[in-house]
Amino acid sequence: MRGFIPGTRWKWKLYGIGLHAHLRKNKGPEKENDEEKVIKMTNRNKKESRPVFDTVIQTYSSMCDDKFKIRNKASNYRQISIPGVNKDIHYEFIDIPEKGKIEIGLHIEKIRKPQLERMVKDRIPDINRSVKNIMFDITLKRGDFRMDGQVDQELPSEDIAQIMIDLIDTTHDMISGYERKK
């Protein structure tokens, strides 16, 4: 059967035969229980964000410029848009609970911008001098350009939020200037 996960009764993917068709065919629970099962199944996949990460995000939101607000509510990362710039170029907080770290970075995803990537790489020493309590490094993950640094989650949330604000202050003119020239 397409969509069935062996060893379970209610873990159905909602395509193919579908949960409701299976329940009607096999005389499963009544209609109101069907909806409860679907809700439980959907909630099972949603992760809760960690309180320490939520605190950092709330602190950043209270300290940041209104132009650089967080735009999503994923459990393990938050993106910050750059006004007037393609959404694939953004700043990001990433929660790394297994290491006890929070990653802060600038990401250029899904699109290649070799000139902008080169400009950011050339400015890494200046960025590392300007932004305190973190060392940024350049990586390519799945073809996406990332300038990331990790901080210990035990650092006060105000300090972590200030690192992001300093990163934005140091780099956003370069990024938005590059994008406007195109």
VOLOLUM-817214 format. One record per residue: residue number from 0; residue in one letter; chain; x, z, y of N, C-alpha, C in turn. Coordinates in Angstrom, 1 decimal. Atoms other than C-alpha are relative to their C-alpha. Layout:
# VOLOLUM-817214
   k r c  neast    nup nnorth caeast   caup canorth  ceast    cup cnorth
 NUM A A      X      Z      Y      X      Z       Y      X      Z      Y
...
This chain:
# VOLOLUM-817214
   k r c  neast    nup nnorth caeast   caup canorth  ceast    cup cnorth
   0 M A    0.8    0.0   -1.2    0.0    0.0     0.0    0.9    0.0    1.2
   1 R A   -0.8    0.1   -1.3    1.4   -1.0     3.4   -0.3    1.2    0.9
   2 G A    0.2   -1.0   -0.9    1.9    1.9     5.7    0.0    1.4   -0.6
   3 F A    0.0   -1.3    0.6    1.9    4.7     3.2    1.4    0.6   -0.2
   4 I A   -1.3   -0.6    0.2    4.8    7.2     3.1   -0.2    0.9   -1.2
   5 P A    0.2   -0.7    1.3    5.2    8.4    -0.5    0.2    1.5    0.1
   6 G A   -0.1   -1.5    0.1    4.8   12.1    -1.3   -0.8    0.7    1.0
   7 T A    0.9   -0.7   -0.9    2.3   12.8     1.4   -1.3   -0.6    0.0
   8 R A    1.4    0.5    0.0   -1.4   12.4     1.9   -0.4   -0.6    1.3
   9 W A    0.5    0.4   -1.3   -1.8   12.1     5.6    1.0   -0.7    0.9
  10 K A   -1.0    0.6   -0.8    1.4   10.6     6.9   -0.2   -1.6   -0.1
  11 W A    0.2    1.4    0.0    0.1    7.1     7.5    0.4   -0.6    1.3
  12 K A   -0.3    0.7   -1.3    1.4    4.6    10.0   -1.3   -0.7    0.3
  13 L A    1.2    0.5   -0.4   -1.4    3.3    12.0    0.0   -1.6    0.1
  14 Y A    0.1    1.5    0.1   -1.1   -0.4    11.0   -0.3   -0.3   -1.5
  15 G A    0.3    0.3    1.4   -1.8   -2.3     7.8   -1.4    0.4   -0.3
  16 I A    1.3   -0.5    0.4   -4.6   -0.7     5.9   -0.6    1.0    0.9
  17 G A    0.6   -1.0   -0.9   -5.0    2.1     8.4   -0.5    1.3   -0.6
  18 L A    0.4   -1.3    0.5   -5.9    5.8     8.0   -1.5    0.0   -0.3
  19 H A    1.4   -0.1    0.1   -9.6    5.4     8.6   -0.5   -0.9   -1.2
  20 A A    0.4    0.9    1.1  -10.0    2.5     6.1    0.3    0.7   -1.3
  21 H A   -0.3   -0.7    1.3   -8.2    4.6     3.4   -0.9    1.2   -0.2
  22 L A    0.8   -1.2    0.2  -10.3    7.7     4.0   -1.4   -0.5   -0.4
  23 R A    1.3    0.5    0.4  -13.6    5.7     3.8    0.0   -0.5   -1.4
  24 K A   -0.1    0.5    1.3  -12.4    3.9     0.7    0.1    1.1   -1.1
  25 N A   -0.2   -1.1    1.0  -11.3    7.1    -1.1   -0.9    1.2    0.2
  26 K A    0.9   -1.0   -0.3  -14.1    9.2     0.2    0.7    1.3    0.5
  27 G A   -0.7   -1.1   -0.5  -11.9   11.4     2.2   -0.9    0.9    0.9
  28 P A    0.8   -1.0   -0.8  -13.0   14.1     4.7   -1.0   -0.8    1.0
  29 E A    1.0    0.6   -0.9  -15.9   13.5     7.1    0.6   -0.4    1.3
  30 K A   -0.5    0.6   -1.2  -15.6   11.8    10.4    0.7    0.9    1.0
  31 E A   -0.6   -1.0   -1.0  -14.8   14.9    12.6    1.4    0.4   -0.6
  32 N A   -1.3   -0.3    0.5  -12.0   15.8    10.2    1.0   -1.1    0.1
  33 D A   -0.9    1.1   -0.1  -10.6   12.3    10.3    0.7    0.0    1.4
  34 E A   -0.6   -0.1   -1.4  -10.1   12.7    14.1    1.0    1.1    0.1
  35 E A   -1.0   -1.2    0.0   -8.4   16.1    13.6    1.3   -0.4   -0.7
  36 K A   -1.2    0.5    0.7   -6.0   14.5    11.1    0.8   -1.0    0.8
  37 V A   -0.7    1.0   -0.8   -5.2   11.6    13.4    0.7    0.8    1.1
  38 I A   -0.6   -0.8   -1.1   -4.5   14.1    16.3    1.2    0.8   -0.6
  39 K A   -1.2   -0.8    0.6   -2.3   16.3    14.0    1.1   -0.9   -0.3
  40 M A   -1.0    1.0    0.4   -0.5   13.2    12.8    0.8   -0.4    1.3
  41 T A   -0.6    0.4   -1.2    0.2   12.1    16.4    0.8    1.1    0.6
  42 N A   -0.8   -1.1   -0.6    1.3   15.5    17.6    1.2    0.3   -0.8
  43 R A   -1.1   -0.3    0.9    3.6   15.9    14.7    1.3   -0.8    0.5
  44 N A   -1.2    0.8   -0.5    5.9   13.2    16.2    0.5    0.3    1.3
  45 K A   -0.4   -0.3   -1.4    6.0   14.6    19.7    1.0    1.2   -0.1
  46 K A   -0.9   -1.2    0.0    9.0   16.9    20.3   -0.2    0.7    1.3
  47 E A    0.0   -0.8   -1.2    9.0   19.7    22.8    1.4    0.0    0.5
  48 S A   -1.3   -0.1   -0.6   11.8   19.8    25.3    0.4    1.5    0.0
  49 R A   -0.6   -1.3    0.0   14.1   22.8    25.3   -0.2    0.7    1.4
  50 P A    0.2   -0.7   -1.3   13.4   25.5    28.0    1.2   -0.1    0.9
  51 V A   -1.2    0.1   -0.8   17.0   25.3    29.2    0.1   -1.3    0.7
  52 F A    0.0    1.4   -0.5   16.7   21.5    29.7   -1.1   -0.1    1.1
  53 D A    1.1    0.0   -0.9   13.3   22.0    31.4    0.4    0.7    1.3
  54 T A   -0.4   -0.7   -1.2   14.8   24.5    33.8    0.9   -0.8    0.9
  55 V A   -0.9    0.9   -0.7   17.6   22.1    34.8   -0.8   -1.1    0.7
  56 I A    0.8    1.1   -0.6   15.0   19.3    35.4   -0.9    0.6    1.2
  57 Q A    0.8   -0.6   -1.1   12.7   21.6    37.5    0.9    0.4    1.2
  58 T A   -0.9   -0.3   -1.1   15.7   22.8    39.5    0.4   -1.2    0.8
  59 Y A   -0.3    1.3   -0.7   16.8   19.2    40.2   -1.1   -0.5    0.8
  60 S A    1.2    0.6   -0.7   13.3   18.2    41.2   -0.2    0.8    1.3
  61 S A    0.2   -0.7   -1.2   13.2   21.0    43.7    1.1   -0.2    1.1
  62 M A   -1.1    0.2   -0.9   16.6   20.2    45.2    0.2   -1.4    0.5
  63 C A   -0.4    1.4   -0.3   16.7   16.4    45.2   -0.8   -0.6    1.2
  64 D A    0.6    0.8   -1.1   15.9   13.9    47.9   -1.3   -0.7   -0.7
  65 D A    1.3    0.6    0.5   12.3   12.5    47.5    0.2   -1.4   -0.6
  66 K A   -0.2    1.3    0.5   13.7    9.0    46.9    0.5    0.0   -1.4
  67 F A   -0.6    0.0    1.3   15.4   10.1    43.7   -0.7    1.0   -1.0
  68 K A    0.8   -0.8    0.9   12.6   11.7    41.7    0.1   -0.4   -1.4
  69 I A    0.0    0.4    1.5   12.5   11.8    37.9   -1.2   -0.8   -0.3
  70 R A    1.1    0.9    0.3   10.3    9.1    36.5   -0.6    0.0   -1.4
  71 N A    0.6   -0.1    1.3    9.6   10.0    32.9    0.0    1.4   -0.5
  72 K A    0.2   -1.4    0.6    8.8   13.0    30.7    0.4    0.0   -1.4
  73 A A   -0.4   -0.1    1.4   10.6   12.4    27.5    0.6    1.4   -0.4
  74 S A   -0.4   -1.4    0.4   11.6   15.5    25.5    1.5    0.2    0.1
  75 N A   -1.5   -0.2    0.0   15.4   14.9    25.4    0.7   -0.8    1.1
  76 Y A   -0.7    0.7   -1.1   16.1   12.7    28.5   -0.9   -0.2    1.2
  77 R A    0.8    0.3   -1.2   14.9   12.1    32.1    0.8   -1.0    0.8
  78 Q A   -0.6    1.0   -0.8   15.6    9.0    34.1   -0.3    0.2    1.5
  79 I A    0.2    0.0   -1.5   16.0    8.8    37.9    0.2   -1.4    0.5
  80 S A   -0.1    1.4   -0.6   15.3    5.5    39.6    0.8    0.0    1.3
  81 I A   -0.7    0.2   -1.2   17.3    4.1    42.4   -0.9   -0.9    0.8
  82 P A    0.9    0.8   -0.8   15.0    2.8    45.2    0.5   -1.4    0.3
  83 G A   -0.4    1.4   -0.3   15.1   -1.0    45.6    0.9   -0.6   -1.1
  84 V A   -0.9    0.5    1.0   17.1   -1.5    42.4   -0.7   -0.1   -1.3
  85 N A    0.6    0.2    1.3   16.1   -2.8    39.0    0.0    1.3   -0.8
  86 K A    0.2   -1.2    0.8   14.8    0.0    36.7    1.0    0.2   -1.1
  87 D A   -1.0   -0.1    1.0   17.4   -0.8    34.1    1.3    0.6    0.4
  88 I A   -1.1   -0.7   -0.5   20.0    0.7    36.4   -0.5    1.3    0.6
  89 H A    0.6   -1.3   -0.3   19.3    4.4    36.7    1.0    1.1   -0.3
  90 Y A   -0.7   -1.2    0.3   20.7    7.9    36.6   -0.8    0.7   -1.1
  91 E A    0.7   -0.6    1.1   19.9   10.0    33.6    0.6    1.4   -0.4
  92 F A   -0.3   -1.3    0.6   19.9   13.6    32.3   -0.3   -0.2   -1.5
  93 I A    0.2    0.0    1.4   20.3   13.8    28.5    0.3    1.4   -0.6
  94 D A   -0.2   -1.3    0.7   19.8   17.0    26.4    0.7   -0.3   -1.3
  95 I A   -0.7    0.1    1.2   22.3   17.4    23.6    0.1    1.4   -0.6
  96 P A    0.1   -1.4    0.5   21.2   20.6    21.8    1.0    0.3   -1.0
  97 E A   -1.0   -0.3    1.1   23.5   20.3    18.8    1.4    0.3    0.5
  98 K A   -1.3   -0.3   -0.6   26.5   20.5    21.1   -0.1    1.1    1.1
  99 G A    0.3   -1.0   -1.1   24.9   22.9    23.7    0.4   -0.6    1.3
 100 K A   -0.4    0.7   -1.2   25.5   20.3    26.4   -1.2   -0.7    0.6
 101 I A    0.9    0.8   -0.7   23.6   18.4    29.0    0.9   -1.1    0.6
 102 E A   -0.7    1.1   -0.4   24.8   14.9    29.7   -0.6   -0.5    1.3
 103 I A    0.4    0.6   -1.3   24.7   13.4    33.3    0.6   -1.3    0.1
 104 G A   -0.6    1.3   -0.1   25.2    9.8    33.9   -0.7   -1.1    0.8
 105 L A    0.5    1.2   -0.6   24.7    6.4    35.4    0.0   -1.0   -1.1
 106 H A    0.1    0.9    1.1   23.4    3.8    33.0   -0.5   -1.4    0.6
 107 I A    0.4    1.4   -0.2   23.1    0.0    33.2   -0.4   -0.5   -1.3
 108 E A    0.5    0.3    1.3   20.9   -0.9    30.3   -0.7   -1.4    0.0
 109 K A    0.7    1.2    0.3   19.5   -4.1    28.8    0.4   -1.3    0.8
 110 I A   -0.5    1.1   -0.8   21.2   -6.3    31.4    1.5    0.2    0.2
 111 R A   -1.4   -0.1   -0.2   24.8   -7.1    32.0    0.3   -0.3    1.4
 112 K A   -0.4    0.1   -1.4   26.3   -6.6    35.5    1.5    0.2    0.0
 113 P A   -1.4   -0.2    0.1   30.0   -7.2    35.0    0.7    0.4    1.3
 114 Q A   -0.7   -0.3   -1.3   30.9   -7.1    38.7   -0.3    1.5    0.4
 115 L A    0.4   -1.4   -0.3   28.9   -3.8    39.2    0.8    1.0   -0.9
 116 E A   -0.7   -0.9    1.0   30.4   -2.3    36.0    1.5    0.1    0.4
 117 R A   -1.4   -0.1   -0.4   33.9   -3.2    37.3    0.2    0.9    1.2
 118 M A   -0.1   -0.9   -1.2   33.2   -1.6    40.7   -0.1    1.5   -0.4
 119 V A    0.1   -1.4    0.4   32.1    1.6    39.0    1.2    0.5   -0.7
 120 K A   -1.2   -0.3    0.7   35.1    1.6    36.6    1.1    0.3    1.0
 121 D A   -1.1   -0.2   -1.0   37.5    1.2    39.6   -0.2    1.2    0.8
 122 R A    0.3   -1.2   -0.8   35.8    4.1    41.4    0.0    1.3   -0.8
 123 I A    0.1   -1.3    0.9   35.9    6.6    38.4    0.9    1.1    0.6
 124 P A   -0.8   -1.1   -0.6   38.9    8.5    39.9   -0.6    0.6    1.2
 125 D A    0.6   -0.6   -1.2   37.2    8.9    43.2   -1.3    0.8   -0.3
 126 I A    1.2   -0.7    0.4   33.9    9.9    41.5    0.4    1.3   -0.6
 127 N A   -0.4   -1.3    0.7   35.7   12.5    39.4    0.5    1.0    1.0
 128 R A   -0.4   -0.9   -1.0   37.3   13.9    42.5   -1.1    0.5    0.9
 129 S A    1.2   -0.4   -0.9   34.0   14.0    44.5   -1.0    0.9   -0.7
 130 V A    1.0   -0.7    0.7   31.8   15.4    41.8    0.7    1.1   -0.8
 131 K A   -0.7   -1.1    0.6   32.9   18.9    40.8   -0.7    0.4   -1.3
 132 N A    0.4   -0.6    1.3   32.6   20.6    37.3   -0.3   -0.9   -1.1
 133 I A    0.3    1.0    1.1   32.4   17.4    35.3    1.1   -1.1    0.1
 134 M A   -0.9    1.2    0.0   34.7   14.5    34.2   -0.9   -1.1   -0.6
 135 F A    0.7    1.2    0.5   33.0   11.1    33.8    0.9   -0.9   -0.7
 136 D A   -0.7    1.0    0.8   34.0    8.5    31.3   -0.9   -1.2   -0.2
 137 I A    0.8    1.3    0.2   32.9    4.9    30.7   -0.1   -0.2   -1.5
 138 T A    0.2    0.4    1.4   31.4    3.9    27.4   -1.0   -1.2    0.0
 139 L A    1.0    1.1    0.3   29.5    0.9    26.0   -0.7    0.4   -1.3
 140 K A    0.8   -0.3    1.1   26.7    1.9    23.7   -1.1   -1.0   -0.2
 141 R A    1.0    1.1    0.3   24.6   -0.9    22.1    0.0   -1.0    1.1
 142 G A   -0.1    0.9   -1.1   25.9   -3.1    24.8   -0.4    0.4    1.4
 143 D A    0.4   -0.5   -1.3   24.7   -0.9    27.6    1.2    0.8    0.6
 144 F A   -1.1   -0.6   -0.7   27.2    0.3    30.2   -0.5    1.4    0.4
 145 R A    0.3   -1.4   -0.4   27.3    4.1    30.7    1.2    0.7    0.6
 146 M A   -1.0   -0.9   -0.5   29.2    6.4    32.9   -0.6    1.4   -0.1
 147 D A    0.6   -1.3    0.3   28.6    9.8    31.5    1.0    1.1    0.0
 148 G A   -0.8   -1.2    0.1   29.9   13.3    31.6   -0.9    1.1   -0.5
 149 Q A    0.8   -1.1    0.6   28.8   16.5    29.8    0.4    1.3    0.6
 150 V A   -0.3   -1.4   -0.5   28.4   20.0    31.1   -0.6    1.0   -1.0
 151 D A    0.5   -1.1    0.9   27.8   23.2    29.2   -1.4    0.4    0.5
 152 Q A    1.3   -0.4   -0.3   24.2   24.2    29.1   -0.1    1.5    0.6
 153 E A   -0.1   -1.4   -0.6   25.3   27.8    30.1    0.3    0.0    1.5
 154 L A   -0.3    0.1   -1.4   26.3   26.6    33.5   -1.4    0.2    0.7
 155 P A    1.3   -0.2   -0.7   23.6   27.7    36.1   -0.7   -1.3    0.3
 156 S A    0.8    1.3   -0.1   20.8   25.1    36.4    0.2   -0.6    1.4
 157 E A   -0.2    0.5   -1.4   21.5   24.9    40.2    1.3   -0.8    0.0
 158 D A   -1.3    0.7    0.0   25.1   23.8    39.5   -0.1   -1.4   -0.7
 159 I A    0.2    1.2    0.7   24.0   21.2    36.9   -0.8   -1.0    0.9
 160 A A    0.8    0.9   -0.9   21.4   19.8    39.3    0.8   -0.5    1.2
 161 Q A   -0.9    0.4   -1.1   24.0   19.7    42.1    1.0   -1.1   -0.4
 162 I A   -0.9    1.0    0.5   26.3   17.7    39.9   -0.7   -1.4    0.1
 163 M A    0.8    1.2   -0.1   23.5   15.0    39.6   -0.1   -0.5    1.4
 164 I A    0.2    0.3   -1.4   22.9   15.1    43.3    1.3   -0.5    0.6
 165 D A   -1.3    0.5   -0.4   26.6   14.7    44.0    0.3   -1.4   -0.5
 166 L A   -0.2    1.3    0.6   26.8   11.8    41.6   -0.8   -1.1    0.7
 167 I A    0.9    0.9   -0.7   23.9   10.1    43.3    0.6   -0.3    1.4
 168 D A   -0.5    0.2   -1.4   25.4   10.7    46.8    1.3   -0.9    0.0
 169 T A   -1.3    0.7    0.1   28.8    9.3    45.6   -0.2   -1.5   -0.4
 170 T A    0.1    1.4    0.6   27.5    6.1    43.9   -1.2   -0.8    0.5
 171 H A    1.2    0.9   -0.2   24.0    5.0    45.1    0.2   -1.0    1.1
 172 D A   -0.3    1.0   -1.0   25.3    3.2    48.2    0.6   -1.3   -0.6
 173 M A   -0.7    1.1    0.6   27.6    1.1    46.1   -1.0   -0.8   -0.9
 174 I A    0.9    0.7    0.9   24.9    0.3    43.6   -1.1   -0.8    0.7
 175 S A    1.0    0.6   -0.7   22.1   -0.4    46.0    0.5   -1.2    0.9
 176 G A   -0.7    1.1   -0.8   24.5   -2.5    48.2    0.3   -1.2   -0.8
 177 Y A   -0.2    1.1    0.9   25.5   -4.6    45.2   -1.3   -0.7   -0.3
 178 E A    1.3    0.6    0.4   21.9   -5.2    44.2   -0.6   -0.8    1.2
 179 R A    0.5    0.7   -1.2   20.9   -6.2    47.8    0.7   -1.3    0.3
 180 K A   -0.8    1.2   -0.3   23.7   -8.8    48.0   -0.4   -1.2   -0.8
 181 K A    0.4    1.1    0.9   22.3  -10.8    45.1   -0.9   -1.0    0.6
